[in-house]
Amino acid sequence: YTNHLSLKKIIKDVSFEIREGEIVGVAGLMGSGRTELFTSIFGAYGGKKEGEIYLEGKKINIKSPSEAIEQGICYLSEDRKQFGLVLKMDVKDNILLSNYDKMAKSGIIDGVRALKEAISYVDKLKVKTPSVFQRVENLSGGNQQKVVLAKWLLANPKVLILDEPTRGIDVGAKYEIYNIMNDLVEQGVCVIMISSELPEIIGMSDSVLVMCNGTLSGELNANELSQEKIMVCATGGK
């Protein structure tokens, strides 16, 4: 959970608690601070944020994304092409981007293991690609998103933050990603889904955090979720 988290003038005194094995939706209008809140938790702003973050009851101090990944916190960016993928690289190397240290022994990459892991995740996530050696830029948007997901699943996250995970992908790929999220929850992962689509938020979430002007303006549980209640909180109403 977070305790009085603040970031310059962007995030103001935000505290919340989330549990393993649930999907927490995060709603808010553009400029509400929802993405900045969770990228700060992921270490994107270094040591500039104030407040405390606890994971499994232990206080953690995250100053970079690599430190967040080490702690089991992973973040899928809303802009997969700029921040999630290296488009000129192939599927295999994109999946392994944040995981090469796990594939190394005495500083040497185990190429056979790395290839097997990449193929395994392509199969698990049903990535449509001629092979793991296909350049990611040649895949559809939904399959590119699955490659980013594969990268983070290989990192064995405790907390997986998904920022607009179904933006710009077709309906079939959306439902496949929803199924992946539900599978992660069954494994005890905490999934945080930031989304502008209220039906998606309502349909997938066990609880919802609503941001407005850098503050947490609402916390709603599953049985009180509605588009109207979320919008009231998102616009600063009560």
C-alpha positions as CSV (number, residue, x, y, z in Angstrom):
1,Y,0.0,0.0,0.0
2,T,1.0,3.6,-0.3
3,N,1.0,6.2,2.5
4,H,0.8,9.9,1.7
5,L,2.4,9.6,-1.7
6,S,3.1,13.0,-3.4
7,L,5.0,14.1,-6.5
8,K,5.8,17.8,-7.0
9,K,2.5,19.5,-7.8
10,I,1.2,16.4,-9.8
11,I,0.3,13.9,-7.0
12,K,-1.1,15.2,-3.7
13,D,-1.1,13.1,-0.6
14,V,-2.4,9.8,-2.0
15,S,-2.9,6.8,0.3
16,F,-4.5,3.5,-0.7
17,E,-4.2,-0.3,0.0
18,I,-4.6,-3.1,-2.5
19,R,-4.4,-6.9,-2.0
20,E,-2.9,-9.7,-3.9
21,G,-5.2,-11.7,-6.2
22,E,-7.5,-8.9,-7.2
23,I,-7.9,-6.5,-10.1
24,V,-7.9,-2.9,-9.1
25,G,-9.2,-0.5,-11.7
26,V,-7.9,3.1,-11.9
27,A,-10.2,5.7,-13.4
28,G,-9.9,9.4,-14.0
29,L,-10.1,12.1,-16.7
30,M,-7.1,13.1,-18.7
31,G,-4.7,15.1,-16.5
32,S,-6.0,13.5,-13.3
33,G,-2.6,12.1,-12.4
34,R,-3.5,8.5,-12.6
35,T,-0.6,7.5,-14.9
36,E,1.9,9.7,-13.0
37,L,0.8,8.1,-9.7
38,F,1.7,4.6,-10.9
39,T,4.8,5.5,-12.9
40,S,6.1,7.2,-9.8
41,I,5.5,3.9,-7.9
42,F,7.4,2.2,-10.7
43,G,10.4,4.5,-10.0
44,A,10.1,6.7,-13.1
45,Y,10.7,9.9,-11.2
46,G,13.7,8.6,-9.2
47,G,13.7,9.9,-5.6
48,K,11.6,13.0,-6.3
49,K,8.4,11.5,-4.9
50,E,7.5,11.8,-1.2
51,G,5.6,9.4,1.0
52,E,5.9,5.7,1.7
53,I,5.4,2.5,-0.3
54,Y,4.9,-0.9,1.3
55,L,4.9,-4.3,-0.4
56,E,3.9,-7.4,1.6
57,G,4.2,-5.3,4.8
58,K,7.7,-4.2,4.1
59,K,8.6,-0.6,3.3
60,I,10.4,-0.3,0.0
61,N,12.4,2.6,-1.5
62,I,12.2,2.5,-5.3
63,K,14.3,5.1,-7.2
64,S,14.3,3.5,-10.7
65,P,12.3,1.1,-12.8
66,S,15.0,-1.6,-12.5
67,E,14.6,-1.4,-8.7
68,A,10.9,-1.8,-9.1
69,I,11.3,-4.9,-11.2
70,E,13.6,-6.4,-8.6
71,Q,10.9,-5.9,-6.0
72,G,8.3,-7.5,-8.2
73,I,6.5,-4.4,-9.6
74,C,6.1,-4.3,-13.3
75,Y,4.5,-1.6,-15.5
76,L,3.0,-1.9,-19.0
77,S,3.0,1.6,-20.5
78,E,0.0,3.1,-22.4
79,D,2.5,3.8,-25.2
80,R,3.8,0.3,-26.0
81,K,5.6,1.4,-29.2
82,Q,7.7,4.0,-27.4
83,F,8.2,2.6,-23.9
84,G,7.2,-1.1,-24.2
85,L,8.9,-2.5,-27.3
86,V,12.0,-2.2,-29.4
87,L,10.2,-2.4,-32.8
88,K,13.3,-3.3,-34.8
89,M,14.1,-6.2,-32.5
90,D,12.5,-9.6,-32.8
91,V,9.8,-11.2,-30.6
92,K,12.3,-13.3,-28.6
93,D,14.6,-10.4,-27.7
94,N,11.6,-8.2,-26.7
95,I,10.3,-10.8,-24.4
96,L,13.7,-11.2,-22.8
97,L,14.5,-7.5,-22.5
98,S,14.0,-7.2,-18.8
99,N,14.9,-10.8,-18.0
100,Y,18.4,-11.5,-19.5
101,D,19.9,-11.6,-16.0
102,K,17.7,-14.6,-15.2
103,M,19.0,-16.4,-18.3
104,A,22.7,-15.9,-17.4
105,K,25.0,-18.1,-15.5
106,S,28.4,-16.7,-14.5
107,G,27.6,-13.7,-16.7
108,I,27.0,-15.8,-19.8
109,I,23.5,-16.0,-21.4
110,D,22.1,-19.5,-21.7
111,G,20.8,-19.1,-25.3
112,V,18.9,-22.4,-25.4
113,R,17.0,-21.6,-22.2
114,A,16.3,-18.1,-23.4
115,L,14.9,-19.4,-26.7
116,K,12.8,-22.0,-24.9
117,E,11.3,-19.3,-22.5
118,A,10.4,-17.0,-25.4
119,I,8.7,-19.8,-27.3
120,S,6.9,-20.9,-24.2
121,Y,5.4,-17.4,-23.6
122,V,4.5,-17.0,-27.3
123,D,2.5,-20.3,-27.0
124,K,0.9,-19.4,-23.6
125,L,-0.3,-16.0,-24.8
126,K,-1.2,-17.2,-28.3
127,V,1.0,-14.6,-30.0
128,K,0.3,-14.8,-33.7
129,T,3.7,-14.6,-35.3
130,P,5.5,-16.8,-37.9
131,S,8.3,-17.3,-35.4
132,V,10.0,-15.8,-32.3
133,F,12.5,-14.3,-34.8
134,Q,9.9,-12.1,-36.4
135,R,10.4,-8.4,-36.0
136,V,7.8,-7.0,-33.5
137,E,7.1,-4.0,-35.9
138,N,5.5,-6.6,-38.3
139,L,2.9,-7.8,-35.7
140,S,-0.6,-6.5,-35.2
141,G,-1.3,-4.2,-32.3
142,G,-2.9,-6.9,-30.2
143,N,0.0,-9.2,-30.7
144,Q,2.5,-6.5,-29.9
145,Q,0.7,-6.0,-26.7
146,K,0.9,-9.7,-25.9
147,V,4.7,-9.5,-26.4
148,V,4.9,-6.7,-23.8
149,L,2.8,-8.8,-21.5
150,A,5.0,-11.8,-22.0
151,K,8.1,-9.7,-21.1
152,W,6.5,-8.8,-17.8
153,L,5.0,-12.2,-17.0
154,L,8.5,-13.7,-17.4
155,A,9.6,-11.3,-14.7
156,N,7.2,-13.1,-12.3
157,P,5.5,-9.9,-11.0
158,K,3.8,-9.5,-7.6
159,V,2.2,-6.4,-8.8
160,L,1.5,-5.8,-12.5
161,I,0.4,-2.3,-13.5
162,L,-1.4,-2.2,-16.9
163,D,-1.9,1.3,-18.4
164,E,-4.6,1.2,-21.1
165,P,-3.9,-2.5,-21.8
166,T,-6.5,-2.8,-24.6
167,R,-6.1,0.5,-26.3
168,G,-5.9,0.2,-30.1
169,I,-6.4,-3.6,-30.3
170,D,-9.3,-5.6,-31.8
171,V,-12.1,-7.2,-29.8
172,G,-10.7,-10.7,-29.9
173,A,-7.3,-9.6,-28.6
174,K,-9.0,-7.6,-25.8
175,Y,-10.8,-10.7,-24.5
176,E,-7.6,-12.7,-24.6
177,I,-5.8,-10.0,-22.5
178,Y,-8.8,-10.1,-20.1
179,N,-8.3,-13.8,-19.7
180,I,-4.6,-13.4,-19.1
181,M,-5.4,-10.8,-16.3
182,N,-7.9,-13.3,-14.7
183,D,-5.3,-16.1,-14.8
184,L,-2.8,-13.8,-13.1
185,V,-5.3,-13.0,-10.3
186,E,-5.8,-16.7,-9.8
187,Q,-2.0,-17.0,-9.3
188,G,-2.1,-14.4,-6.6
189,V,-0.8,-11.4,-8.6
190,C,-2.2,-8.0,-7.9
191,V,-3.2,-6.5,-11.3
192,I,-3.7,-2.7,-11.5
193,M,-5.6,-1.6,-14.6
194,I,-5.6,2.0,-15.6
195,S,-8.3,2.6,-18.2
196,S,-10.3,5.3,-19.9
197,E,-13.0,2.8,-20.8
198,L,-15.5,2.7,-18.0
199,P,-17.3,-0.5,-19.1
200,E,-13.9,-2.2,-19.1
201,I,-13.2,-0.8,-15.6
202,I,-16.6,-1.9,-14.3
203,G,-16.5,-5.3,-15.9
204,M,-13.0,-6.3,-14.8
205,S,-12.4,-4.7,-11.4
206,D,-12.8,-6.0,-7.9
207,S,-12.4,-2.4,-6.7
208,V,-11.8,1.0,-8.3
209,L,-9.6,4.0,-7.4
210,V,-10.7,7.3,-9.0
211,M,-8.2,10.2,-9.5
212,C,-9.1,13.8,-9.8
213,N,-6.6,16.7,-10.0
214,G,-3.8,14.6,-8.5
215,T,-5.8,13.4,-5.6
216,L,-7.6,10.2,-4.8
217,S,-11.2,11.3,-5.1
218,G,-12.9,8.0,-4.7
219,E,-12.5,4.3,-3.7
220,L,-15.4,2.1,-4.9
221,N,-15.9,-1.6,-4.3
222,A,-17.4,-4.0,-6.9
223,N,-21.0,-3.8,-5.6
224,E,-21.2,0.0,-5.9
225,L,-19.6,0.4,-9.3
226,S,-21.4,2.4,-11.9
227,Q,-20.4,4.8,-14.6
228,E,-22.3,7.6,-12.9
229,K,-20.5,7.1,-9.5
230,I,-17.1,7.0,-11.2
231,M,-17.7,10.1,-13.2
232,V,-18.9,12.0,-10.1
233,C,-15.7,11.1,-8.4
234,A,-13.6,11.9,-11.5
235,T,-15.0,15.4,-11.7
236,G,-14.5,16.2,-8.1
237,G,-18.1,15.6,-6.9
238,K,-19.2,13.7,-3.9
